[in-house]
């Protein structure tokens, strides 16, 4: 059974930084694609950043230059380092794992950026 456990959300002032972590279990992490999505009330969940099993990266234009996704295959963990946070980054952030043709989700980590 694949499980994802997120941590690191919280409240931060604009311009500050947070790092989200997502610990995965139950999959072959090295062959899994990993991603972070975010969602605000009334809006669709959007892809923020992803890192493929072979390392290719994707970033949403709105976060390029501010957010960095990385993975540690030895720790089965994916990270999202968020710098220069803006109030519009406020959202629930979800870890996503793609493996064996299936998608799995974490429970979400709340990020609130105050102005």
Beta strands, then each sheet from edge to edge (+ up, - down):
strand 1: 3-7
strand 2: 10-13
strand 3: 18-25
strand 4: 33-39
strand 5: 46-51
strand 6: 57-59
strand 7: 67-72
strand 8: 77-82
strand 9: 91-99
strand 10: 102-105
strand 11: 109-114
sheet 1: 1+ 3- 8+ 7-
sheet 2: 2+ 11+ 9- 4+ 5- 6+
sheet 3: 2+ 11+ 9- 10+
end
